[in-house]
Amino acid sequence: MITGHTVEQFFATFNPEGRLNPEEGFLHGSGDQHVQGICVCWMATRFAIEHATTQDCNLIICHEALTFYDYPVWATDPPGQPWASDQARLDLLDEHNISVLRVHSTVDPTHIGPALWEAIGLPEPQSRAWAYSQHKVERTAVGDLAIRTRQALAMSHLRVTGDLDRIVSNVGTAWGGLGLDRHIDVWVEHLLPRGAEVLIVGETNDFAQRFAIDNDIALIETCHSASEDPGLRYLADDLSRQFPEISVIFRPQEIPWATF
């Protein structure tokens, strides 16, 4: 019988420590439950949970935290009770007896990054780590690289900081939330010293964009989820190969905004 713990142990094989990292593991339900179907998604939103129920999935594999109120990046002292939108997710999971297993930093270097590089057509990185990388490419304009990135991730629009006509050959990636101002220390320590001229990031903000301008680098911003979805599709494929007797589906994460 394949249980949630069986799936958890499979993910642990991708971690050099042989176990998941502290922020990962079961966020809801039990790993003892028999798995009848798996839904892989970026975040277990209400829409993702509802989709899992229609596909007879009783295990959700997600990349992000389940609830907002206790998200470890934002809240060091979370409130005593979940916010209403969080409680709605939890109630829906309980109603359909669905467990949620988070895999995050373990699969960033093994699935998320490599899938992003392949999608965009970047060569193997000259340096890489948990959630960033650095690549040497044929000389290209920032604008052309932005178009290539937009098309690769099937996005209608993205944001670019810097000169679109600038010719670059040293490209860094900082997927997910590593383009935000709280992570620019990673740029300073690992990407700028290696000569990165442009960073392809998941999401960024005003403060980080101005930091980029002052440090003479361009930013190509996609979307947190869009930069990580290709790797989660890879993850679903690995699960299907490992557990062929179980239905595994991948649910793409919808872009949460539109441009006008």
C-alpha positions in Angstrom: 0.0 0.0 0.0 1.3 3.4 -0.9 0.8 6.0 1.8 1.6 9.6 2.1 4.8 8.7 4.0 5.8 6.5 1.0 5.6 9.6 -1.2 7.4 11.7 1.4 10.3 9.2 1.5 10.6 9.3 -2.3 11.0 13.1 -2.1 13.6 12.7 0.6 15.8 10.9 -2.0 16.3 14.2 -3.7 17.8 15.8 -0.6 21.5 15.1 0.2 20.5 14.9 3.9 18.1 12.0 3.0 15.2 13.8 4.6 13.0 16.8 3.8 14.0 20.2 5.2 12.3 21.9 8.2 9.8 23.9 6.3 8.6 20.9 4.3 6.5 17.9 5.2 2.8 17.3 5.9 0.9 20.6 6.4 -2.5 19.0 6.8 -3.8 15.5 7.2 -1.8 12.3 7.8 1.0 10.6 6.0 -0.5 7.3 7.1 -3.4 7.7 4.7 -3.6 5.4 1.7 -3.0 7.5 -1.5 -5.5 7.0 -4.2 -4.6 10.0 -6.3 -2.1 12.9 -6.3 -2.5 16.5 -7.4 0.7 18.5 -7.8 0.3 22.3 -7.7 2.2 25.4 -6.7 -0.1 26.3 -3.9 -3.1 24.5 -2.4 -5.6 27.3 -3.1 -9.3 26.8 -2.9 -9.4 26.3 -6.7 -6.6 23.7 -6.6 -8.3 21.8 -3.8 -11.6 21.8 -5.6 -9.8 20.5 -8.7 -8.2 17.8 -6.7 -11.6 16.6 -5.5 -12.9 16.3 -9.1 -10.0 14.1 -9.9 -10.3 11.8 -6.9 -7.0 13.0 -5.4 -6.6 12.6 -1.7 -3.0 13.9 -1.6 -1.9 17.4 -2.7 1.7 18.0 -3.3 2.4 21.8 -3.1 5.4 24.0 -3.2 4.2 26.8 -1.0 2.8 27.1 2.5 -0.9 26.1 2.9 -2.1 29.1 4.9 -1.3 32.8 4.8 -1.7 33.6 8.5 1.3 31.6 9.6 3.5 31.9 6.5 7.0 31.8 8.0 8.4 34.6 5.9 5.7 37.1 6.9 4.6 36.2 10.5 7.0 35.5 13.3 4.1 35.8 15.8 1.0 34.5 13.9 -2.5 35.1 15.3 -4.1 32.3 17.4 -6.6 31.4 14.7 -6.4 31.1 10.9 -7.8 34.0 8.9 -11.2 33.3 7.2 -9.7 32.5 3.8 -7.3 30.1 5.4 -10.0 28.4 7.4 -12.0 27.9 4.2 -9.1 26.0 2.7 -8.7 23.8 5.8 -12.4 23.1 6.0 -12.5 22.1 2.3 -9.5 19.7 2.9 -11.3 18.2 5.9 -14.6 17.8 4.0 -12.9 15.7 1.3 -10.3 14.0 3.6 -7.3 15.4 1.6 -3.8 15.6 3.0 -1.3 18.2 2.0 2.5 17.5 1.7 4.8 20.4 1.0 8.1 20.0 -0.9 10.0 23.2 -1.3 13.8 23.8 -0.8 14.5 20.1 -1.5 13.2 20.3 -5.1 14.3 23.8 -5.9 17.8 22.8 -7.1 16.7 19.4 -8.6 13.5 20.3 -10.4 12.5 24.0 -10.2 15.7 25.6 -11.4 16.6 23.0 -14.2 13.1 23.2 -15.6 13.2 27.0 -15.8 16.6 26.9 -17.5 15.4 24.4 -20.1 12.1 26.3 -20.7 14.0 29.5 -21.5 16.8 27.8 -23.4 19.6 28.7 -21.0 22.8 26.6 -21.1 23.9 24.6 -18.1 24.8 27.1 -15.3 28.4 28.0 -14.5 27.3 28.3 -10.9 24.2 27.2 -9.1 22.7 26.8 -5.6 19.4 26.5 -3.9 17.3 29.0 -5.8 19.7 30.9 -8.1 22.1 30.3 -11.0 24.4 32.0 -13.3 24.8 31.3 -17.1 26.9 32.5 -20.0 24.9 32.9 -23.2 25.4 34.2 -26.7 25.3 38.0 -26.7 21.6 39.1 -26.8 19.5 42.2 -26.0 17.7 42.3 -22.7 14.5 42.9 -24.6 15.0 39.8 -26.7 15.7 37.7 -23.7 12.6 39.1 -22.1 10.5 38.1 -25.1 12.0 34.6 -25.0 11.2 34.3 -21.3 7.7 35.5 -21.8 7.0 33.0 -24.5 8.7 30.1 -22.7 6.4 30.6 -19.7 3.3 31.4 -21.8 2.8 34.8 -20.2 1.0 37.7 -21.8 3.1 40.3 -20.1 6.1 40.7 -17.8 8.0 43.6 -16.3 11.5 44.6 -17.2 13.8 46.9 -15.3 16.7 48.4 -17.3 17.6 49.2 -20.9 15.8 46.8 -23.3 18.5 47.4 -25.9 21.4 46.6 -23.7 23.5 43.6 -24.9 24.3 41.0 -22.3 25.9 37.6 -22.1 25.9 36.9 -18.4 22.5 35.9 -17.1 21.5 35.1 -13.6 18.2 33.5 -12.4 16.6 33.9 -9.0 13.3 32.1 -9.2 10.3 32.2 -6.9 10.6 35.0 -4.4 14.4 35.5 -4.6 13.9 38.7 -6.7 12.3 40.5 -3.7 14.2 43.1 -1.7 14.5 40.7 1.3 16.8 38.6 -0.8 19.0 41.1 -2.5 21.8 40.0 -0.2 21.9 36.8 -2.3 22.4 38.9 -5.4 25.3 40.8 -3.7 27.0 37.7 -2.4 26.5 35.3 -5.3 25.3 36.8 -8.5 26.9 40.3 -8.8 30.4 39.0 -8.1 30.1 36.5 -10.9 29.3 39.4 -13.3 25.5 38.9 -13.8 24.2 41.6 -16.1 20.6 40.6 -16.1 18.5 38.6 -13.6 15.5 36.6 -14.6 13.4 36.5 -11.4 10.1 35.2 -10.2 8.8 38.2 -8.5 10.4 41.5 -7.5 9.3 44.9 -6.0 10.0 48.6 -6.2 12.9 48.6 -3.7 14.7 45.7 -5.4 14.1 47.3 -8.9 15.8 50.5 -7.7 18.7 48.4 -6.2 19.1 46.8 -9.6 19.3 50.2 -11.3 21.9 51.5 -8.9 24.0 48.3 -9.4 23.7 48.4 -13.2 21.8 45.2 -13.7 18.6 44.5 -15.5 15.7 42.5 -14.1 13.2 40.4 -16.0 10.3 39.7 -13.7 7.9 36.8 -14.5 5.7 35.7 -11.6 6.5 33.7 -8.5 4.3 30.8 -9.5 5.1 31.0 -13.3 8.8 30.7 -12.6 8.3 27.5 -10.6 5.4 25.8 -12.4 7.7 24.1 -15.0 9.6 22.4 -12.3 6.5 21.2 -10.6 5.4 19.7 -13.9 8.7 17.8 -13.8 8.0 16.7 -10.3 4.6 15.3 -11.3 6.3 13.4 -14.1 8.7 11.9 -11.7 5.9 10.9 -9.4 4.0 9.2 -12.3 7.1 7.2 -13.1 7.8 6.2 -9.5 4.1 5.3 -8.7 2.6 4.2 -12.0 -0.4 2.6 -10.2 -1.5 5.9 -8.9 -3.1 8.7 -10.8 -0.9 11.8 -10.7 -2.1 15.1 -12.1 -0.4 18.5 -12.5 -2.5 21.6 -12.0 -0.9 24.8 -13.4 -1.2 27.8 -11.2 -3.2 30.6 -12.8 -1.5 34.1 -13.0 -3.2 36.2 -10.3 -3.2 39.5 -12.2 -3.9 41.0 -15.5 -2.6 44.1 -17.3 -4.6 46.9 -18.9 
